[in-house]
Amino acid sequence: MTFPRPLGGVAFDLDGVLTDTARAHYRAWKRLADTLGIAFDEEANEALKGVDRMGSLALILGDRPGFDAGRRDALAAQKNRWYLEEIENFGPADLFPGAREAVEACRAAGLAVALASASRNAPLLLRRLGVETLFHVVVDPAGVARGKPAPDIFLAAAAATNTAPAAMLGVEDAPAGIAAIRAAGMASLGIGPAGSLPEADRLIPSIADFRLGDYCDGTA
């Protein structure tokens, strides 16, 4: 996709884009897997990147029998309790360098700014990070039918900001997220090392490298 282009809004992912909760998620999933006797390491954790809680649990359990819906709900709730313990001391200092500035630049340009995170804890994290007032919309993944890589959460962000998907930029660090952005018909900006997200329309190393003028030449 050609940049810069007219934009009406930007939808940011949270984990891995604005802050790093990856280690907290990994430790909570590892603890759960250990209690179940399931081998789980950092390599296996890569498959969970950008995937929502129940989807991640399904990947860990695989086709093992004995995990009905009720037990899966209980396991997911336990993982979330352990995750909340991990992020209890998060604060503004845990924002990535340049994260606040990137969101503020979008607002200053008159763009709609949405958060499109697979985490149901996103509102809590935004409050702890001190940036909850910077977003016009925070999409609750509980309110969409399918998680990433399906486009639902990004389409919901577009609808909530009254912005056409084609006039939005999605910012993601995970293959599942980039796939979701593309399926929604949005322009995609990947964050990660060179070659890490080949499907992204543009790739930058970190949110500190976000320069709105590189992607936006005015509002749509």
C-alpha positions as CSV (number, residue, x, y, z in Angstrom):
1,M,0.0,0.0,0.0
2,T,1.3,3.5,-0.9
3,F,2.2,5.9,1.9
4,P,1.6,8.6,2.8
5,R,-2.1,8.5,2.3
6,P,-5.3,10.2,3.6
7,L,-6.3,8.8,7.0
8,G,-9.3,9.2,9.2
9,G,-8.1,7.1,12.2
10,V,-5.4,4.9,13.7
11,A,-6.0,1.7,15.6
12,F,-3.2,0.7,18.0
13,D,-2.6,-2.7,19.5
14,L,-1.4,-2.6,23.1
15,D,0.9,-5.4,24.0
16,G,4.1,-5.2,22.2
17,V,3.2,-1.9,20.6
18,L,2.7,0.6,23.4
19,T,4.0,-1.5,26.3
20,D,5.5,-4.9,27.0
21,T,3.4,-7.3,28.9
22,A,4.7,-10.3,27.0
23,R,6.8,-11.6,29.9
24,A,3.9,-11.3,32.2
25,H,1.7,-13.3,29.9
26,Y,4.4,-15.9,29.4
27,R,4.9,-16.4,33.1
28,A,1.2,-16.8,33.7
29,W,0.7,-19.2,30.8
30,K,3.9,-21.2,31.8
31,R,2.6,-21.5,35.4
32,L,-0.8,-22.8,34.1
33,A,0.9,-25.2,31.7
34,D,3.1,-26.5,34.5
35,T,0.1,-27.2,36.7
36,L,-1.4,-29.3,33.9
37,G,1.8,-31.1,33.1
38,I,2.0,-29.6,29.6
39,A,5.4,-28.7,28.2
40,F,5.5,-25.0,27.4
41,D,8.5,-22.8,26.7
42,E,9.3,-19.5,25.1
43,E,9.3,-21.0,21.6
44,A,5.8,-22.4,22.2
45,N,4.7,-19.0,23.5
46,E,5.5,-17.4,20.2
47,A,2.4,-19.0,18.7
48,L,0.2,-17.2,21.3
49,K,1.4,-13.7,20.2
50,G,-1.6,-11.6,19.2
51,V,-4.1,-14.4,20.1
52,D,-6.8,-13.8,22.7
53,R,-7.1,-15.6,26.0
54,M,-9.4,-18.5,25.0
55,G,-7.6,-18.9,21.7
56,S,-4.2,-19.1,23.5
57,L,-5.6,-21.7,25.9
58,A,-6.9,-23.8,23.0
59,L,-3.4,-23.7,21.5
60,I,-1.8,-24.9,24.7
61,L,-4.3,-27.7,25.3
62,G,-4.3,-28.9,21.7
63,D,-6.5,-31.9,21.3
64,R,-6.1,-33.2,24.8
65,P,-9.4,-34.7,26.1
66,G,-11.1,-33.8,29.4
67,F,-11.2,-30.0,28.9
68,D,-14.9,-29.1,28.5
69,A,-16.1,-25.5,28.2
70,G,-16.5,-25.1,32.0
71,R,-13.0,-26.3,32.8
72,R,-11.5,-24.1,30.0
73,D,-13.3,-21.1,31.5
74,A,-11.9,-21.9,34.9
75,L,-8.4,-22.3,33.5
76,A,-8.6,-19.1,31.6
77,A,-9.8,-17.3,34.7
78,Q,-6.9,-18.7,36.7
79,K,-4.4,-17.7,34.1
80,N,-5.8,-14.2,34.2
81,R,-5.5,-14.0,38.0
82,W,-1.9,-14.9,37.8
83,Y,-1.4,-12.3,34.9
84,L,-3.0,-9.6,37.0
85,E,-0.6,-10.4,39.8
86,E,2.3,-9.9,37.3
87,I,1.1,-6.5,36.1
88,E,0.1,-5.2,39.6
89,N,3.0,-2.7,39.7
90,F,2.7,-1.4,36.1
91,G,2.8,2.4,35.7
92,P,3.6,5.2,33.2
93,A,7.3,4.3,33.2
94,D,6.3,1.0,31.6
95,L,5.1,2.7,28.4
96,F,7.6,2.1,25.5
97,P,9.6,5.2,24.6
98,G,7.7,7.2,22.0
99,A,4.3,5.5,22.7
100,R,2.6,8.5,24.3
101,E,4.0,10.8,21.7
102,A,2.7,8.6,18.8
103,V,-0.8,8.6,20.1
104,E,-0.7,12.3,20.9
105,A,0.5,13.0,17.4
106,C,-2.5,11.2,15.9
107,R,-4.9,13.1,18.1
108,A,-3.2,16.4,17.3
109,A,-3.7,15.7,13.6
110,G,-7.5,15.3,14.2
111,L,-7.5,11.6,13.7
112,A,-9.7,9.2,15.5
113,V,-7.6,7.1,17.9
114,A,-8.7,3.6,18.9
115,L,-7.2,0.8,20.9
116,A,-7.7,-2.7,19.3
117,S,-6.2,-5.1,21.8
118,A,-6.9,-8.8,22.2
119,S,-6.6,-8.3,26.0
120,R,-9.7,-7.9,28.1
121,N,-7.4,-6.2,30.6
122,A,-6.6,-3.4,28.2
123,P,-8.7,-0.7,30.0
124,L,-7.0,-1.6,33.3
125,L,-3.5,-1.4,31.7
126,L,-4.3,1.9,30.0
127,R,-5.3,3.4,33.4
128,R,-2.1,2.1,35.0
129,L,0.0,3.4,32.2
130,G,-1.7,6.8,32.4
131,V,-2.9,7.0,28.8
132,E,-6.6,6.0,29.1
133,T,-7.8,9.6,28.2
134,L,-5.8,9.6,24.9
135,F,-8.0,7.0,23.2
136,H,-11.4,7.9,21.7
137,V,-12.4,4.2,21.7
138,V,-11.2,1.1,23.4
139,V,-12.6,-2.0,21.7
140,D,-13.6,-4.7,24.2
141,P,-12.7,-8.1,22.7
142,A,-15.5,-9.6,24.6
143,G,-17.9,-7.7,22.3
144,V,-16.7,-9.2,19.0
145,A,-17.4,-12.7,17.7
146,R,-13.9,-13.6,16.7
147,G,-10.4,-12.7,17.8
148,K,-7.4,-12.0,15.7
149,P,-6.5,-13.0,13.0
150,A,-10.2,-12.4,12.1
151,P,-10.8,-8.7,11.3
152,D,-13.7,-8.3,13.9
153,I,-11.8,-6.2,16.4
154,F,-10.5,-3.7,13.9
155,L,-13.8,-3.5,12.1
156,A,-15.4,-2.7,15.5
157,A,-12.8,0.0,16.0
158,A,-13.6,1.6,12.7
159,A,-17.3,1.4,13.4
160,A,-17.0,2.9,16.8
161,T,-15.0,5.9,15.5
162,N,-17.3,6.3,12.4
163,T,-14.3,5.8,10.2
164,A,-14.2,3.8,7.0
165,P,-11.8,0.8,7.3
166,A,-10.0,1.9,4.1
167,A,-9.3,5.3,5.8
168,M,-7.6,3.7,8.9
169,L,-4.1,2.6,9.8
170,G,-3.7,-0.4,12.1
171,V,-0.5,-0.7,14.2
172,E,0.5,-4.2,15.3
173,D,3.5,-6.3,16.4
174,A,2.1,-9.8,15.7
175,P,1.4,-11.8,12.6
176,A,-2.2,-12.5,13.8
177,G,-2.7,-8.8,14.2
178,I,-1.4,-7.9,10.8
179,A,-3.6,-10.5,9.2
180,A,-6.6,-9.0,11.1
181,I,-5.8,-5.5,9.8
182,R,-5.4,-6.7,6.3
183,A,-8.7,-8.7,6.5
184,A,-10.4,-5.5,7.7
185,G,-9.3,-3.7,4.6
186,M,-7.0,-1.3,6.5
187,A,-3.4,-0.2,5.9
188,S,-1.0,-2.0,8.2
189,L,2.0,-0.8,10.1
190,G,4.1,-3.5,11.7
191,I,6.4,-3.1,14.6
192,G,9.4,-5.5,14.9
193,P,12.8,-6.4,13.5
194,A,13.5,-6.4,9.8
195,G,11.7,-9.3,8.0
196,S,9.5,-10.2,11.0
197,L,6.2,-9.2,9.6
198,P,6.4,-9.6,5.8
199,E,2.6,-9.1,5.3
200,A,2.7,-5.6,6.8
201,D,2.5,-2.6,4.4
202,R,5.3,-0.9,6.3
203,L,7.6,-2.1,9.1
204,I,9.3,0.0,11.8
205,P,11.6,-1.3,14.6
206,S,9.7,0.3,17.5
207,I,6.9,2.8,18.3
208,A,9.7,5.3,19.0
209,D,10.2,5.3,15.2
210,F,6.5,6.2,14.5
211,R,6.4,9.3,12.3
212,L,2.8,10.2,11.4
213,G,3.8,12.1,8.3
214,D,5.3,9.0,6.8
215,Y,1.8,7.4,6.7
216,C,-0.6,10.3,6.6
217,D,-0.8,13.2,4.1
218,G,-4.1,14.5,5.6
219,T,-7.4,13.4,6.9
220,A,-9.7,11.3,4.8
